[in-house]
Amino acid sequence: MNKESGSDHTPPEISIVSTMYRSRPFLDRFLAESLQALSDIKCDHFEILLVNDGSPDESLAYVLERQADIPQLVVVDLSRNFGHHQAVQAGLRHARGNLIFLIDCDLEVSPLVLGEFYAKLRETKSDVVFGYQEMRKGGQFEQMSGGLFWKGFNLLSDVKIPENILTERIMTRRCVEALLQMGDRNLFLGGMMSWTGFQQIGLPIVKKQRKGRSTYTLLRRIGLMINAVSSFSAQPLIWLFNIGVIITLLSFSFAFYLVLRKLLFDDTLMGFTSVMTMMMLSLGIMTTAIGVVGIYLGKVFNQVQNRPNYIVRDIYR
C-alpha cells in the first residue's frame, strides 16, 4: 500500500538517504546513530529516507515497524533489485531536504560523521562535501585493486575523479537537482557527481571494515570498472584505432622487409610458425576490438531503449 502524507509541505532541512540490501543486521545502530547525529547538529526538521533495493531479508519489514517511533522515517520500496546506483538515484529523487546527506547503512562509515560534513559545508559554503579515504581499508588485495580502479578510470576517462572517494557526501538541493537532470541509463554516480561541477570539497574519512561479507564481489568490481569507463569516455575506442594503425604500419613494413630480402638476397620467406603467430596476434586484437565496440553499442542500446532505471512499488511516509 502506498502511504503518502501531505500535511507538511515545508521541506526538511536535511534528508539522510541510504539504501537497503541485506541490511537488517545494521539498521538498529544505523537509525540510532542517525538520530544522534541530527541531534548533535540541532536539526529538528529532517527525514531519514531508506530505499529498499529488493532486499531478500527482513529489512523492509523492520523499518516499516520503526516508523511508529520515528515518524520522519521514509521508505521507498523498489519493485525488485535494480542495483546500488539505481537505488541511490531513487533516494535522491524522492528526498525533499534542502541538504541531502548520502551514506551507506552498512556502518563502514558511521552516521555520526554527519556533523563533520555539515560543519565543512557551512564553513566552505560549497555545494558538495564528499568523503574520501587517505588510506584504503582492507587487505593488500583490496587496497591494490581499489587503487588500480581509480587510477585506471582517470587514465581512460575524460572526467577526472578524486581517488578513493566514498558514497558518503552532503549536497545542496541545487546540486542534487542538476544531478537528476542527467538522462544517463548507464549509471556511475561517482563520475556523474564530478561531471555536474559546482564547488566540491573533500573530507578525509576513516572507513571501518564491514561486518559480514560484502555484496561487491571481484566480478562486480570489474563490471563496475567497465561500466564506469565506457559511460564516461571514448578513449578505449580511440586507443583501439591507434593500435590498429600502428599494427597496420608495422605489418606493411614487415612485408616490405621480407620482399626486399627475397629480391636482394633470395632468402626464404618466414615459415609456418611466424605466420601462425601473426594470425593469432591479429585474431586476438580483432576479437578484443569487436568486444570493446560491442560494449559501447550495448550502452547505446540501453540508452535508446529509454527504460526507467528503477520502478517504485510503494512509498511509505
Salt bridges, closest charged atoms under 4 A:
GLU4 OE1 - ARG317 NE 3.11
ASP8 OD2 - HIS45 NE2 3.97
ASP28 OD2 - ARG24 NH1 3.22
GLU33 OE2 - ARG29 NE 2.63
GLU47 OE1 - ARG96 NE 3.56
GLU47 OE1 - ARG317 NH1 3.43
ASP69 OD2 - ARG66 NH2 3.04
ASP77 OD2 - ARG313 NE 3.10
ASP104 OD1 - HIS84 NE2 3.04
ASP106 OD2 - ARG210 NH1 3.18
GLU108 OE2 - LYS137 NZ 3.83
GLU108 OE1 - LYS207 NZ 3.16
ASP127 OD1 - ARG174 NE 2.61
GLU142 OE2 - LYS137 NZ 2.72
GLU163 OE1 - LYS151 NZ 3.19
GLU177 OE2 - ARG173 NH1 2.98
ASP266 OD1 - LYS262 NZ 3.33
ASP267 OD2 - ARG261 NH2 2.24
